Amino acid sequence: MAWIESIFEPDYISVRLGILLAALVGDLLWILPGVSGRDWVLALVALALSAICRWSTLAALLIQSGVLLFADHYGFGVAPLLKVLACVLLFELAVRATGRQVVVGAVVLGVVVCFNLLDKLPATIGAVGYRMVIVVGVPLLLGGYVRLVRDAARRERDSAAERIAAARAAERTAIARELHDLVAHHVSSMVLRVGVARHVLRPGTDPRIAEVLDDLHTSSTAALADLRELVGVLRDPASLPATFSATAFVDPGGLPDALTVVIDRARATGLRIDATIDPAATQLDPLRGITVLRLTQEALANTLRHAGPTAHVTLSVTVEPDDSVQIQIEDGGRTPRDSGDTPTVWRPAGPGEGHGLVGMRERVELLGGHLSVGPIGKGWHLSATLPAEREKSRGRREIEV
């Protein structure tokens, strides 16, 4: 019954009045005999005044009741059509309003349609009752029914939204529990063990080992802090700390510094990275800023995983004059000293390993951008374009992988 809710919305009142206008003009032309010029004038005036119902249905009904009383008193031939118009306005009032407005409109219209019979009561009691039922009762019943159906549909929609929200909250809580009990536990164990390893290093140990352990301890500690914040967000999104953003872990103004940290950590693993970061990246909004950061993290992680720790990477983040963002990341593939004999091309992730690409695709689609990922020469290339503003109404976008 959703169509009932739609066609009787206030926005469609002009359409309904247009249909009524066509019907009444047809009656004047082909059904009512001997329609005079003054009948046409009164009918057109009544139709024009009915447009007031777009702003106030009660006012339009009261005005039409006055026009109907005038037509009955002076014997206009269009009086029956004006009764139909008044009935339609009473129906509109019953759909759009309740309480005192409906009572006032119904009483006024009832008195008007029975005005010429009231002085002959009780002989005309039957005719008065009939007119009240047809002209007042039927529009009220139909309007009340439509309003009940519309309100029921609205309540069902709200109830469905509440059920969906409750299901999502339960799912978030379950995910938070698993993150806390499993992932966070293992990361905490890693932090403790790395900390112990740093303190038991013997004098004379290769300094590079200490550097790796320090970097691992810093990264795992940061990961644990992020996990704890994520658990808090999943359990209660409304209780976010002032320093935490649901869309980003980095202030957009600090995006170049955050990218530098990511690049330096990748370099510490052995990757050779030539990076160019546009200073205008500090002006990006939070959503695009975190997207640039996550794309960079995932691309460098894939390079390390598939091309090896000594691969050469070129990375650029450019803000164009139209405020769109271009991200270009390319590596040269696995080198002979990594593989032991001949260079190999960075292979796509196997089954169950491609969640990173899926996540990148989702992030770019969310912003209405374009993502292209694929082999180039002996290496792999990622190119992403993030538009200046999020385009919510854009249709399905092509993603080349």
C-alpha positions as a Python dict, from the first residue, in 0.01 Angstrom:
ca = {
    (1, 'M'): (0, 0, 0),
    (2, 'A'): (300, 230, -34),
    (3, 'W'): (142, 390, -342),
    (4, 'I'): (-140, 530, -127),
    (5, 'E'): (117, 702, 92),
    (6, 'S'): (284, 848, -216),
    (7, 'I'): (-8, 978, -421),
    (8, 'F'): (-170, 1156, -127),
    (9, 'E'): (142, 1342, -17),
    (10, 'P'): (105, 1724, -7),
    (11, 'D'): (356, 1756, -292),
    (12, 'Y'): (105, 1593, -529),
    (13, 'I'): (-189, 1818, -442),
    (14, 'S'): (-148, 2009, -770),
    (15, 'V'): (-172, 1685, -966),
    (16, 'R'): (-488, 1581, -784),
    (17, 'L'): (-645, 1923, -841),
    (18, 'G'): (-551, 1906, -1209),
    (19, 'I'): (-732, 1575, -1246),
    (20, 'L'): (-1034, 1720, -1067),
    (21, 'L'): (-1027, 2026, -1293),
    (22, 'A'): (-1031, 1808, -1604),
    (23, 'A'): (-1325, 1607, -1468),
    (24, 'L'): (-1530, 1915, -1380),
    (25, 'V'): (-1465, 2082, -1715),
    (26, 'G'): (-1577, 1761, -1885),
    (27, 'D'): (-1899, 1768, -1683),
    (28, 'L'): (-1964, 2127, -1783),
    (29, 'L'): (-1907, 2052, -2151),
    (30, 'W'): (-2084, 1720, -2200),
    (31, 'I'): (-2303, 1630, -1903),
    (32, 'L'): (-2472, 1934, -1752),
    (33, 'P'): (-2732, 2081, -1993),
    (34, 'G'): (-2768, 2450, -2055),
    (35, 'V'): (-2456, 2573, -1876),
    (36, 'S'): (-2455, 2952, -1893),
    (37, 'G'): (-2167, 3194, -1901),
    (38, 'R'): (-2212, 3286, -1537),
    (39, 'D'): (-2191, 2914, -1445),
    (40, 'W'): (-1857, 2891, -1623),
    (41, 'V'): (-1731, 3198, -1440),
    (42, 'L'): (-1835, 3066, -1099),
    (43, 'A'): (-1690, 2721, -1170),
    (44, 'L'): (-1355, 2865, -1277),
    (45, 'V'): (-1347, 3094, -972),
    (46, 'A'): (-1419, 2799, -744),
    (47, 'L'): (-1146, 2590, -905),
    (48, 'A'): (-897, 2875, -876),
    (49, 'L'): (-980, 2926, -509),
    (50, 'S'): (-936, 2554, -441),
    (51, 'A'): (-563, 2598, -510),
    (52, 'I'): (-543, 2752, -162),
    (53, 'C'): (-551, 2398, -23),
    (54, 'R'): (-183, 2366, -119),
    (55, 'W'): (-113, 2589, 181),
    (56, 'S'): (-426, 2547, 398),
    (57, 'T'): (-685, 2279, 326),
    (58, 'L'): (-923, 2408, 594),
    (59, 'A'): (-920, 2760, 449),
    (60, 'A'): (-986, 2623, 100),
    (61, 'L'): (-1278, 2413, 230),
    (62, 'L'): (-1435, 2707, 414),
    (63, 'I'): (-1408, 2926, 104),
    (64, 'Q'): (-1559, 2655, -116),
    (65, 'S'): (-1842, 2612, 132),
    (66, 'G'): (-1917, 2983, 99),
    (67, 'V'): (-1909, 2960, -282),
    (68, 'L'): (-2142, 2658, -268),
    (69, 'L'): (-2388, 2845, -42),
    (70, 'F'): (-2383, 3137, -287),
    (71, 'A'): (-2446, 2905, -584),
    (72, 'D'): (-2738, 2729, -411),
    (73, 'H'): (-2899, 3054, -303),
    (74, 'Y'): (-2890, 3213, -650),
    (75, 'G'): (-2970, 2898, -846),
    (76, 'F'): (-2645, 2839, -1035),
    (77, 'G'): (-2645, 2526, -1247),
    (78, 'V'): (-2296, 2426, -1137),
    (79, 'A'): (-2396, 2383, -770),
    (80, 'P'): (-2378, 1997, -791),
    (81, 'L'): (-2021, 2018, -924),
    (82, 'L'): (-1927, 2258, -646),
    (83, 'K'): (-2056, 2002, -395),
    (84, 'V'): (-1820, 1745, -549),
    (85, 'L'): (-1533, 1991, -521),
    (86, 'A'): (-1617, 2059, -156),
    (87, 'C'): (-1631, 1683, -86),
    (88, 'V'): (-1285, 1641, -238),
    (89, 'L'): (-1150, 1920, -19),
    (90, 'L'): (-1304, 1760, 291),
    (91, 'F'): (-1137, 1433, 191),
    (92, 'E'): (-802, 1616, 156),
    (93, 'L'): (-854, 1771, 500),
    (94, 'A'): (-926, 1430, 656),
    (95, 'V'): (-607, 1291, 499),
    (96, 'R'): (-381, 1575, 605),
    (97, 'A'): (-524, 1687, 941),
    (98, 'T'): (-694, 1557, 1253),
    (99, 'G'): (-895, 1688, 1546),
    (100, 'R'): (-1043, 2036, 1552),
    (101, 'Q'): (-971, 2127, 1189),
    (102, 'V'): (-1157, 1822, 1057),
    (103, 'V'): (-1452, 1883, 1292),
    (104, 'V'): (-1480, 2249, 1188),
    (105, 'G'): (-1460, 2167, 817),
    (106, 'A'): (-1714, 1885, 840),
    (107, 'V'): (-1965, 2091, 1042),
    (108, 'V'): (-1944, 2393, 810),
    (109, 'L'): (-1984, 2183, 496),
    (110, 'G'): (-2270, 1984, 650),
    (111, 'V'): (-2459, 2301, 740),
    (112, 'V'): (-2408, 2446, 390),
    (113, 'V'): (-2530, 2140, 196),
    (114, 'C'): (-2837, 2111, 419),
    (115, 'F'): (-2904, 2484, 457),
    (116, 'N'): (-3214, 2494, 234),
    (117, 'L'): (-3364, 2198, 423),
    (118, 'L'): (-3311, 2310, 780),
    (119, 'D'): (-3620, 2536, 793),
    (120, 'K'): (-3841, 2241, 695),
    (121, 'L'): (-3733, 2005, 973),
    (122, 'P'): (-3842, 1752, 1089),
    (123, 'A'): (-4009, 1670, 755),
    (124, 'T'): (-3675, 1679, 576),
    (125, 'I'): (-3480, 1479, 834),
    (126, 'G'): (-3431, 1192, 589),
    (127, 'A'): (-3294, 1417, 317),
    (128, 'V'): (-3067, 1593, 566),
    (129, 'G'): (-2930, 1261, 690),
    (130, 'Y'): (-2872, 1137, 336),
    (131, 'R'): (-2681, 1450, 237),
    (132, 'M'): (-2473, 1438, 553),
    (133, 'V'): (-2375, 1077, 485),
    (134, 'I'): (-2290, 1129, 117),
    (135, 'V'): (-2132, 1475, 128),
    (136, 'V'): (-1970, 1462, 474),
    (137, 'G'): (-1954, 1104, 598),
    (138, 'V'): (-1806, 934, 290),
    (139, 'P'): (-1519, 1185, 242),
    (140, 'L'): (-1436, 1163, 613),
    (141, 'L'): (-1429, 782, 607),
    (142, 'L'): (-1217, 764, 292),
    (143, 'G'): (-979, 1033, 414),
    (144, 'G'): (-945, 868, 754),
    (145, 'Y'): (-874, 532, 591),
    (146, 'V'): (-603, 678, 368),
    (147, 'R'): (-447, 855, 667),
    (148, 'L'): (-448, 533, 870),
    (149, 'V'): (-287, 337, 587),
    (150, 'R'): (-25, 607, 537),
    (151, 'D'): (52, 627, 909),
    (152, 'A'): (72, 248, 933),
    (153, 'A'): (318, 239, 644),
    (154, 'R'): (524, 511, 809),
    (155, 'R'): (526, 325, 1142),
    (156, 'E'): (627, 4, 968),
    (157, 'R'): (909, 185, 792),
    (158, 'D'): (1028, 335, 1120),
    (159, 'S'): (1001, -3, 1291),
    (160, 'A'): (1203, -167, 1014),
    (161, 'A'): (1469, 101, 1049),
    (162, 'E'): (1483, 40, 1424),
    (163, 'R'): (1517, -336, 1370),
    (164, 'I'): (1797, -280, 1121),
    (165, 'A'): (1971, -44, 1363),
    (166, 'A'): (1938, -299, 1644),
    (167, 'A'): (2076, -576, 1424),
    (168, 'R'): (2369, -358, 1324),
    (169, 'A'): (2436, -269, 1686),
    (170, 'A'): (2435, -638, 1780),
    (171, 'E'): (2670, -715, 1492),
    (172, 'R'): (2903, -433, 1593),
    (173, 'T'): (2907, -561, 1950),
    (174, 'A'): (2990, -913, 1832),
    (175, 'I'): (3273, -783, 1613),
    (176, 'A'): (3404, -570, 1899),
    (177, 'R'): (3401, -871, 2130),
    (178, 'E'): (3596, -1081, 1881),
    (179, 'L'): (3845, -801, 1820),
    (180, 'H'): (3898, -757, 2192),
    (181, 'D'): (3915, -1124, 2285),
    (182, 'L'): (4118, -1252, 1990),
    (183, 'V'): (4299, -990, 1784),
    (184, 'A'): (4378, -744, 2064),
    (185, 'H'): (4494, -1030, 2285),
    (186, 'H'): (4742, -1153, 2025),
    (187, 'V'): (4866, -802, 1947),
    (188, 'S'): (4919, -739, 2320),
    (189, 'S'): (5119, -1059, 2338),
    (190, 'M'): (5329, -943, 2043),
    (191, 'V'): (5400, -609, 2211),
    (192, 'L'): (5510, -780, 2532),
    (193, 'R'): (5733, -1031, 2356),
    (194, 'V'): (5896, -771, 2135),
    (195, 'G'): (5956, -558, 2443),
    (196, 'V'): (6123, -850, 2616),
    (197, 'A'): (6334, -922, 2307),
    (198, 'R'): (6457, -561, 2301),
    (199, 'H'): (6575, -584, 2660),
    (200, 'V'): (6754, -917, 2631),
    (201, 'L'): (6963, -823, 2330),
    (202, 'R'): (7327, -896, 2399),
    (203, 'P'): (7593, -631, 2353),
    (204, 'G'): (7744, -649, 2009),
    (205, 'T'): (7422, -761, 1840),
    (206, 'D'): (7377, -622, 1490),
    (207, 'P'): (7222, -271, 1534),
    (208, 'R'): (6983, -344, 1251),
    (209, 'I'): (6815, -608, 1466),
    (210, 'A'): (6755, -351, 1739),
    (211, 'E'): (6614, -108, 1482),
    (212, 'V'): (6376, -371, 1349),
    (213, 'L'): (6261, -462, 1700),
    (214, 'D'): (6211, -95, 1789),
    (215, 'D'): (6008, -37, 1474),
    (216, 'L'): (5806, -354, 1537),
    (217, 'H'): (5737, -248, 1895),
    (218, 'T'): (5625, 100, 1783),
    (219, 'S'): (5402, -37, 1507),
    (220, 'S'): (5242, -304, 1725),
    (221, 'T'): (5181, -54, 2006),
    (222, 'A'): (5011, 183, 1761),
    (223, 'A'): (4807, -105, 1619),
    (224, 'L'): (4694, -202, 1969),
    (225, 'A'): (4588, 157, 2041),
    (226, 'D'): (4393, 170, 1714),
    (227, 'L'): (4228, -162, 1795),
    (228, 'R'): (4115, -35, 2132),
    (229, 'E'): (3967, 276, 1973),
    (230, 'L'): (3793, 62, 1711),
    (231, 'V'): (3646, -160, 1981),
    (232, 'G'): (3512, 150, 2156),
    (233, 'V'): (3361, 281, 1833),
    (234, 'L'): (3198, -53, 1754),
    (235, 'R'): (3049, -86, 2101),
    (236, 'D'): (2916, 269, 2127),
    (237, 'P'): (2960, 503, 1826),
    (238, 'A'): (2795, 786, 2022),
    (239, 'S'): (3070, 788, 2285),
    (240, 'L'): (3359, 882, 2057),
    (241, 'P'): (3637, 1077, 2226),
    (242, 'A'): (3690, 1429, 2100),
    (243, 'T'): (4021, 1328, 1945),
    (244, 'F'): (3878, 1041, 1745),
    (245, 'S'): (3705, 1063, 1406),
    (246, 'A'): (3487, 785, 1269),
    (247, 'T'): (3619, 856, 920),
    (248, 'A'): (3987, 911, 990),
    (249, 'F'): (4269, 844, 1233),
    (250, 'V'): (4469, 1143, 1107),
    (251, 'D'): (4397, 1513, 1097),
    (252, 'P'): (4381, 1622, 730),
    (253, 'G'): (4631, 1899, 802),
    (254, 'G'): (4877, 1632, 911),
    (255, 'L'): (4826, 1407, 609),
    (256, 'P'): (5173, 1470, 456),
    (257, 'D'): (5334, 1387, 791),
    (258, 'A'): (5123, 1071, 824),
    (259, 'L'): (5220, 966, 471),
    (260, 'T'): (5584, 1031, 557),
    (261, 'V'): (5556, 800, 858),
    (262, 'V'): (5402, 525, 642),
    (263, 'I'): (5671, 569, 375),
    (264, 'D'): (5954, 570, 631),
    (265, 'R'): (5825, 248, 785),
    (266, 'A'): (5812, 89, 440),
    (267, 'R'): (6166, 208, 370),
    (268, 'A'): (6279, 52, 697),
    (269, 'T'): (6181, -287, 551),
    (270, 'G'): (6414, -231, 255),
    (271, 'L'): (6180, -80, -6),
    (272, 'R'): (6332, 197, -214),
    (273, 'I'): (6065, 464, -244),
    (274, 'D'): (6067, 786, -444),
    (275, 'A'): (5776, 986, -303),
    (276, 'T'): (5625, 1316, -412),
    (277, 'I'): (5354, 1457, -185),
    (278, 'D'): (5172, 1772, -294),
    (279, 'P'): (5176, 2030, -9),
    (280, 'A'): (4812, 2107, -98),
    (281, 'A'): (4722, 1768, 52),
    (282, 'T'): (4695, 1948, 386),
    (283, 'Q'): (4371, 2105, 258),
    (284, 'L'): (4191, 1779, 183),
    (285, 'D'): (3874, 1692, 369),
    (286, 'P'): (3896, 1408, 628),
    (287, 'L'): (3731, 1143, 410),
    (288, 'R'): (3960, 1194, 113),
    (289, 'G'): (4260, 1232, 343),
    (290, 'I'): (4207, 895, 511),
    (291, 'T'): (4143, 737, 171),
    (292, 'V'): (4479, 860, 40),
    (293, 'L'): (4652, 729, 353),
    (294, 'R'): (4487, 386, 343),
    (295, 'L'): (4548, 342, -31),
    (296, 'T'): (4916, 421, 24),
    (297, 'Q'): (4943, 179, 317),
    (298, 'E'): (4776, -104, 128),
    (299, 'A'): (4974, -48, -193),
    (300, 'L'): (5308, -47, -10),
    (301, 'A'): (5208, -355, 189),
    (302, 'N'): (5121, -535, -136),
    (303, 'T'): (5453, -431, -289),
    (304, 'L'): (5643, -568, 9),
    (305, 'R'): (5439, -889, 6),
    (306, 'H'): (5462, -964, -366),
    (307, 'A'): (5765, -776, -502),
    (308, 'G'): (5997, -823, -207),
    (309, 'P'): (6172, -589, 38),
    (310, 'T'): (6418, -442, -215),
    (311, 'A'): (6168, -338, -483),
    (312, 'H'): (6178, 15, -620),
    (313, 'V'): (5857, 216, -577),
    (314, 'T'): (5751, 553, -716),
    (315, 'L'): (5468, 725, -533),
    (316, 'S'): (5295, 1055, -598),
    (317, 'V'): (4996, 1232, -445),
    (318, 'T'): (4884, 1534, -646),
    (319, 'V'): (4600, 1780, -586),
    (320, 'E'): (4480, 1907, -924),
    (321, 'P'): (4355, 2264, -992),
    (322, 'D'): (3995, 2137, -982),
    (323, 'D'): (4066, 2001, -628),
    (324, 'S'): (4056, 1638, -739),
    (325, 'V'): (4331, 1410, -608),
    (326, 'Q'): (4553, 1186, -821),
    (327, 'I'): (4734, 894, -654),
    (328, 'Q'): (4997, 705, -854),
    (329, 'I'): (5192, 414, -703),
    (330, 'E'): (5412, 188, -916),
    (331, 'D'): (5680, -72, -845),
    (332, 'G'): (5932, -244, -1068),
    (333, 'G'): (5858, -598, -956),
    (334, 'R'): (6078, -852, -781),
    (335, 'T'): (6452, -807, -833),
    (336, 'P'): (6694, -1094, -913),
    (337, 'R'): (6859, -1083, -572),
    (338, 'D'): (6517, -1126, -406),
    (339, 'S'): (6416, -1426, -612),
    (340, 'G'): (6760, -1578, -650),
    (341, 'D'): (6758, -1602, -1030),
    (342, 'T'): (6526, -1406, -1259),
    (343, 'P'): (6281, -1120, -1198),
    (344, 'T'): (5916, -1212, -1147),
    (345, 'V'): (5601, -1009, -1185),
    (346, 'W'): (5403, -914, -875),
    (347, 'R'): (5117, -1161, -885),
    (348, 'P'): (4760, -1079, -784),
    (349, 'A'): (4651, -1210, -448),
    (350, 'G'): (4525, -1564, -444),
    (351, 'P'): (4188, -1686, -319),
    (352, 'G'): (4110, -1543, 21),
    (353, 'E'): (4395, -1288, -2),
    (354, 'G'): (4229, -1013, -205),
    (355, 'H'): (4049, -823, 70),
    (356, 'G'): (4291, -532, 41),
    (357, 'L'): (4193, -462, -319),
    (358, 'V'): (3826, -496, -226),
    (359, 'G'): (3872, -245, 54),
    (360, 'M'): (4051, 0, -177),
    (361, 'R'): (3774, -35, -434),
    (362, 'E'): (3507, 33, -171),
    (363, 'R'): (3686, 342, -41),
    (364, 'V'): (3724, 491, -389),
    (365, 'E'): (3363, 409, -487),
    (366, 'L'): (3241, 577, -169),
    (367, 'L'): (3390, 903, -293),
    (368, 'G'): (3268, 861, -652),
    (369, 'G'): (3622, 815, -780),
    (370, 'H'): (3799, 582, -1021),
    (371, 'L'): (4049, 307, -937),
    (372, 'S'): (4277, 128, -1181),
    (373, 'V'): (4500, -156, -1056),
    (374, 'G'): (4701, -396, -1268),
    (375, 'P'): (5038, -517, -1397),
    (376, 'I'): (5274, -283, -1578),
    (377, 'G'): (5599, -418, -1717),
    (378, 'K'): (5751, -643, -1451),
    (379, 'G'): (5575, -467, -1168),
    (380, 'W'): (5237, -342, -1054),
    (381, 'H'): (5060, -10, -1090),
    (382, 'L'): (4786, 160, -888),
    (383, 'S'): (4613, 475, -1009),
    (384, 'A'): (4326, 640, -824),
    (385, 'T'): (4131, 960, -884),
    (386, 'L'): (3925, 1112, -604),
    (387, 'P'): (3684, 1387, -720),
    (388, 'A'): (3658, 1724, -550),
    (389, 'E'): (3321, 1648, -396),
    (390, 'R'): (3132, 1333, -314),
    (391, 'E'): (2866, 1268, -580),
    (392, 'K'): (2590, 1074, -409),
    (393, 'S'): (2367, 1048, -712),
    (394, 'R'): (2627, 906, -948),
    (395, 'G'): (2546, 562, -1087),
    (396, 'R'): (2759, 254, -1096),
    (397, 'R'): (3126, 325, -1169),
    (398, 'E'): (3366, 111, -1366),
    (399, 'I'): (3661, -23, -1170),
    (400, 'E'): (3946, -169, -1370),
    (401, 'V'): (4141, -445, -1200),
}
